[in-house]
Amino acid sequence: MKKGETMKYNYHTHTARCHHAVGRDEEFVLAAIEAGYEEIGFSDHCAWPYTDFVSGMRMTEEEIEGYVNSVKALREKYKDKIKIKLGWECEYVEEYLPWLKEIIRKYDFDYVILGHHFSPSENSGVYSGCILTAQEIENYKNDVLKALESGVYSYVAHPDIYMKIYPHFDEHAEKAAREIIAKAIETKTPLEYNLLGLSNGKKDGREGYPYSAFWKLAGEMGATAIVGIDAHFPDAFFWDELRDEAFETLKKYGLKTVSTI
């Protein structure tokens, strides 16, 4: 098996600060250690410097320092048992990009992943998992392309999230997939095969994301993949069957995988 299939890693881990994850930060670390993970990264939903909008799905600016300090303290405490990286999951919001770069420098973040949940923004856009029109797909795709061109993001989380409830992989969905995959290849950016989406799809009894047609195309075009748990609770680190299924699927479609970022 490839190294990426044997080394247990995960860079997509949330905390209770996002209001829809549960568990103390240390509980996620202890679960990862027990499950045999060698390296993890916390990448909770980032704060944005909103002035007239209060988000219900992310930490506030006032919580940034506590988040950073917690992750760095856990990194030191468990350094002999597991490697821990400090990250964020962020959308692409062009007007906030300078602010984001400054925060990355100020707090010495190890990485940022692109989880583009809204286009054009959270307070005025459509949730990417509720896309139903060709124009909404186009908006999502355009923002992802700009994010990839920015050089800020280490990988694209759930790049196929736009297929969550979109009814068919039609010409609009395929066009978006081809452009996202091509840009990811051009910028040498991995695309994430998301285990939370896989778990939810099985529970719902329908294919949402990961979406097979997207990943088949990614394999044909020569993209690189990374597996992400998208852990919102500590027990997600024990999703070994889902993880194995993910690697088998990626192998079937001929995708290269990476184990570190």
Buried (B, 14 or more C-beta within 10 A) or exposed (E): EEEBBEEBBBBBBBBBBBEEBEBEBBBBBBBBBEBEBBBBBBBBBBBBEBEEEEBEEBBEEEBBEEBBEBBBEBBEEBEEEBBBBBBBBBBBBEEBBEBBEEBBEEBEBBBBBBBBBBBBBBEEBBBBBEBEEBEBBBBBBBBBBBBBEBEBBBBBBBBBBBBBEBEEBEEBBBBBBBBBBBBBBEBEBBBBBBBBBBBBBEEEEEBBBBBBBBBBBBBEBEBBBBBBBBBBBBBBBBBEEBBEBBBEBBBEBBBBBBBBB
